[in-house]
Amino acid sequence: QAEAALAQEANVRLEHSSPPRLPYLTAMPRKPFVGGNWKSNGTIESARELCRSLTSGTAAYRNKVDVVMCPIAPQISIINKFVRKSPLRVGAQNVSASGEGAFTGEISAGQLKDSGIQWTLIGHSERRTKYGETDAVTAEKIEKCQAAGVSAIFCIGELLEEREAGKTDEVNKRMLDAVYSKIKDWKKVVIAYEPVWAIGTGKVATPDQAQDAHAAIRKMISEAVSEEVAQSVRILYGGSVTPDNCKELIAKADIDGFLVGGASLKPTFTDIVTACVPPIPLKTPKFGKVSGVEPAARGVNLYAKVVKAPAKVEGSEDLMELVVGDDTGVVTVSVRDDRAKLCEVGKTMRIQNAHVVMIKGFIKLTVDKWAALKLADAEQEVASVNEKKDISAVEFELTKD
């Protein structure tokens, strides 16, 4: 009766129209993904209240972000029925490394599939550190899920002492190496990077630290499997994600979403999800001048000539900076090195949907994964550049207004 009441209540509230999926402006269109790990929290009543809040805000991200919630095992079927007509999906927090049989307390991948559950977590840091889940066990779980057709959110990440010893990449590589041979269908795998040292320790991973780890993971997959798989697989960040830090994190090129813990138990979880929605491209974009770029501007469109070649930013593995301009001035642009290769001195670039970042009072234009960057057509060639007016050299005062 409780299940029927929840489902009936959801049916009344959920919208039935689905807006068309929008195209991305990124070179590698990976659909954002957000997972909510409820851990061992909640009652049926609290879950019902949370689902009511989450389903009421689905219009903002429907068809644009994949969202999977992982409640405690006794609630899975109830929550699954409650959200079945919404874009939300339900996953398990754990799955057995064995099949069906005399394995008391275990739930097999086949049984998840039979129950209509499409997703499960594997290798979460708490399973590894508190319950002795080894790389070999996670590999067995991945293999069982692949055979059953259950998708996995595969968690990797280093402990504080491993981070301080400079072993981040070594640990992540070891965990990934254990499962490569078990994965036949990469479309059914999402990677979640959890810097365990940034969870509940008082130490915070910066967006750049998270990006560096994600870029390294993608490179590992490229070398071990293929470049195609590396560029298509989604890599989530799972280090104390909140509505306050998610926007800066999702702007990073190799962060494709989040695995959220405690924050997924709050109604503001939808703020994290909507932060992952790709910006809507203009049907007829309007292009401005460099002098019109202002602090905090978003959706900046420019035709600008490269006057200073891309150079690596100190302390970053793949972030490059170059200078572009037109007859009204020049501006410093940040871009990842794979796209910076296009930017040769003297070439006019078509920059679309870039945004401004403020660093110590000075502005730079950022071409992130949501922005488009390519060579301009001949008729859009910039004839002259006013290098005397550098808007990135103008200091702005930050205010609360």
RODOMI-30408 format. One line per 8 residues: number of its first residue (from 1); their letters; for each residue z, x, y of C-alpha. Coordinates in pm, whole numbers. Layout:
REM residues N
NUM	a	Z X Y; ...
//
This chain:
REM residues 401
1	qaeaalaq	0 0 0; 82 286 235; -259 442 169; -438 111 229; -252 50 553; -334 396 685; -701 363 594; -730 16 748
9	eanvrleh	-567 133 1069; -805 430 1089; -1111 209 1034; -1025 3 1339; -996 304 1566; -1269 539 1454; -1597 533 1641; -1908 488 1427
17	sspprlpy	-2175 635 1651; -2270 1000 1608; -2435 1176 1902; -2715 1418 1810; -2622 1776 1736; -2701 1999 2031; -2889 2330 2009; -2703 2653 2076
25	ltamprkp	-2786 2921 2326; -2666 3195 2090; -2891 3435 1907; -2700 3371 1585; -2621 2996 1564; -2299 2979 1364; -2138 2638 1390; -1777 2673 1509
33	fvggnwks	-1506 2601 1254; -1137 2518 1305; -886 2495 1023; -538 2348 1057; -280 2485 812; 17 2249 814; 208 2474 574; 520 2312 425
41	ngtiesar	577 2073 713; 574 1701 779; 631 1363 626; 385 1083 561; 495 919 885; 455 1234 1095; 118 1300 930; 9 946 1015
49	elcrslts	103 995 1381; -75 1328 1397; -392 1189 1238; -388 898 1482; -392 1148 1767; -657 1371 1611; -899 1093 1519; -881 939 1866
57	gtaayrnk	-1041 1247 2020; -1323 1318 1778; -1606 1212 2010; -1570 1537 2204; -1655 1757 1907; -1826 1535 1648; -2123 1719 1494; -2045 2025 1706
65	vdvvmcpi	-1739 2177 1532; -1633 2167 1167; -1264 2074 1140; -1059 2099 819; -690 2009 796; -474 2141 511; -162 1925 459; 96 1961 183
73	apqisiin	-33 1866 -163; 137 1522 -195; -27 1408 130; -381 1525 56; -514 1201 -93; -345 987 172; -477 1196 462; -820 1217 301
81	kfvrkspl	-848 837 292; -710 804 642; -974 1028 803; -1265 959 569; -1484 797 837; -1408 1061 1097; -1562 1409 1122; -1230 1558 1005
89	rvgaqnvs	-1212 1701 654; -911 1767 435; -843 2083 236; -576 2223 7; -343 2508 96; -370 2666 -247; -569 2651 -570; -507 2780 -920
97	asgegaft	-659 3103 -1048; -680 2926 -1385; -874 2629 -1509; -729 2307 -1651; -477 2332 -1930; -117 2436 -1993; -51 2570 -1643; 249 2375 -1514
105	geisagql	248 2319 -1141; -108 2440 -1090; -403 2248 -941; -744 2371 -1048; -1057 2396 -836; -1221 2138 -1061; -935 1896 -1002; -968 1942 -625
113	kdsgiqwt	-1338 1866 -653; -1266 1562 -871; -1023 1435 -604; -1286 1460 -331; -1138 1774 -171; -1408 2005 -39; -1199 2293 96; -903 2514 9
121	lighserr	-725 2814 157; -726 3131 -53; -532 3451 9; -320 3332 300; -82 3605 416; 220 3400 312; 80 3364 -40; 16 3738 -53
129	tkygetda	348 3857 91; 593 3591 -34; 445 3500 -370; 283 3824 -480; -74 3703 -469; -286 4011 -536; -649 4089 -455; -730 4033 -821
137	vtaekiek	-576 3684 -810; -768 3590 -494; -1088 3705 -665; -1016 3477 -962; -954 3186 -724; -1278 3250 -538; -1466 3259 -868; -1314 2928 -983
145	cqaagvsa	-1397 2761 -651; -1754 2886 -659; -1798 2747 -1009; -1651 2409 -909; -1841 2383 -580; -1525 2394 -365; -1553 2578 -32; -1294 2843 51
153	ifcigell	-1130 2965 368; -1065 3321 251; -783 3491 443; -755 3863 506; -550 4073 747; -308 4360 786; 71 4383 819; 244 4536 1122
161	eereagkt	308 4869 950; -54 4881 839; -173 4812 1192; 52 5084 1336; -76 5326 1072; -434 5257 1181; -526 5091 850; -664 4760 978
169	devnkrml	-1021 4821 862; -905 4980 537; -694 4676 445; -963 4424 539; -1224 4618 345; -1003 4631 36; -946 4255 43; -1316 4182 90
177	davyskik	-1428 4431 -174; -1224 4239 -430; -1430 3920 -392; -1789 4024 -320; -1892 4013 -685; -1742 3665 -726; -1932 3501 -441; -2268 3354 -534
185	dwkkvvia	-2295 3101 -251; -2184 3237 87; -2240 2898 249; -1920 2789 74; -1708 3071 218; -1546 3110 558; -1351 3428 638; -1021 3398 828
193	yepvwaig	-883 3717 982; -504 3693 1018; -338 3989 1191; 0 3932 1028; 157 4168 1282; 68 3922 1561; 242 3625 1398; 608 3576 1492
201	tgkvatpd	663 3944 1580; 649 3927 1958; 339 4146 1948; 18 3980 2067; -338 4063 1966; -562 4075 2271; -903 3905 2261; -1065 4249 2256
209	qaqdahaa	-851 4359 1960; -946 4041 1775; -1315 4090 1857; -1309 4451 1739; -1158 4347 1405; -1411 4064 1363; -1704 4293 1449; -1580 4546 1192
217	irkmisea	-1550 4273 926; -1904 4154 996; -2028 4511 967; -1847 4550 631; -2018 4238 497; -2354 4360 626; -2317 4690 440; -2176 4538 121
225	vseevaqs	-2392 4225 94; -2670 4188 352; -2731 4159 724; -2841 3798 675; -2511 3701 514; -2312 3895 772; -2479 3716 1061; -2445 3371 906
233	vrilyggs	-2091 3379 766; -1827 3234 997; -1525 3453 1075; -1216 3274 1208; -922 3420 1399; -573 3327 1281; -320 3513 1495; -95 3263 1674
241	vtpdncke	-376 3060 1828; -270 2815 2101; -443 2592 2359; -360 2863 2614; -540 3155 2449; -818 2986 2250; -1082 2973 2525; -1079 3346 2587
249	liakadid	-1085 3417 2213; -1374 3183 2124; -1586 3346 2396; -1595 3667 2191; -1922 3727 2009; -1787 3753 1654; -1510 3491 1668; -1650 3168 1526
257	gflvggas	-1337 2954 1534; -975 2953 1431; -728 2907 1148; -437 2745 1327; -80 2727 1200; 203 2564 1394; -24 2452 1679; -221 2234 1433
265	lkptftdi	87 2011 1397; 70 1905 1761; -161 1655 1935; -288 1944 2151; -464 2078 1840; -765 1881 1967; -766 2106 2277; -824 2404 2050
273	vtacvppi	-1103 2222 1869; -1281 2110 2186; -1256 2464 2328; -1493 2566 2047; -1765 2318 2145; -2073 2513 2258; -2173 2441 2618; -2455 2194 2668
281	plktpkfg	-2772 2372 2782; -2950 2239 3086; -3276 2060 3005; -3433 2208 3318; -3220 2509 3412; -3206 2609 3776; -3207 2980 3852; -3022 3124 4148
289	kvsgvepa	-2981 3454 4326; -2732 3733 4264; -2569 3675 4603; -2485 3322 4492; -2266 3435 4202; -1908 3341 4280; -1570 3409 4114; -1497 3178 3817
297	argvnlya	-1863 3064 3804; -1994 2935 3471; -2347 2846 3366; -2500 3125 3577; -2879 3151 3553; -3060 3450 3703; -3384 3643 3703; -3271 3999 3769
305	kvvkapak	-3416 4349 3729; -3225 4619 3541; -3141 4903 3782; -2881 5085 3572; -2920 5129 3197; -2659 4990 2956; -2364 5222 2892; -2083 5181 2642
313	vegsedlm	-1751 5056 2784; -1475 5304 2717; -1238 5185 2447; -1478 4924 2306; -1687 4968 1993; -1993 4768 2097; -1947 4634 2452; -2201 4764 2703
321	elvvgddt	-2231 4735 3081; -2543 4750 3291; -2638 4665 3650; -2905 4410 3740; -3021 4278 4073; -3270 4099 4295; -3354 4100 4664; -3007 3965 4750
329	gvvtvsvr	-2790 4220 4568; -2677 4366 4237; -2407 4273 3983; -2251 4440 3678; -2325 4264 3349; -2132 4292 3020; -2324 4245 2695; -2292 4345 2328
337	ddraklce	-2500 4644 2224; -2726 4451 1987; -2860 4256 2285; -2830 4540 2537; -3125 4709 2364; -3355 4468 2548; -3231 4580 2888; -3444 4874 2999
345	vgktmriq	-3442 5000 3357; -3721 4835 3555; -3743 4532 3328; -3671 4184 3467; -3431 3985 3250; -3395 3611 3215; -3020 3545 3199; -2912 3189 3121
353	nahvvmik	-2567 3030 3088; -2370 3346 3162; -2024 3330 3319; -1812 3537 3555; -1498 3723 3452; -1248 3864 3699; -1111 4211 3625; -844 4341 3865
361	gfikltvd	-996 4143 4150; -1357 4241 4084; -1619 4019 3924; -1858 4091 3639; -2115 3870 3478; -2068 3821 3102; -2350 3744 2862; -2152 3615 2564
369	kwaalkla	-2266 3444 2245; -2327 3113 2426; -2562 3276 2678; -2935 3344 2645; -3084 3682 2732; -3450 3780 2710; -3730 3951 2901; -3866 3741 3187
377	daeqevas	-4227 3630 3198; -4468 3812 3429; -4460 3539 3695; -4081 3571 3713; -4084 3945 3778; -3837 4059 4045; -4031 4264 4301; -3749 4433 4491
385	vnekkdis	-3377 4492 4453; -3117 4521 4729; -2890 4786 4576; -2685 4816 4895; -2513 4483 4829; -2307 4516 4509; -2112 4196 4453; -1917 4364 4171
393	avefeltk	-1775 4604 4431; -1627 4325 4641; -1256 4275 4579; -1130 3915 4562; -774 3797 4603; -648 3586 4314; -466 3269 4423; -316 2969 4247
401	d	-540 2725 4439
//
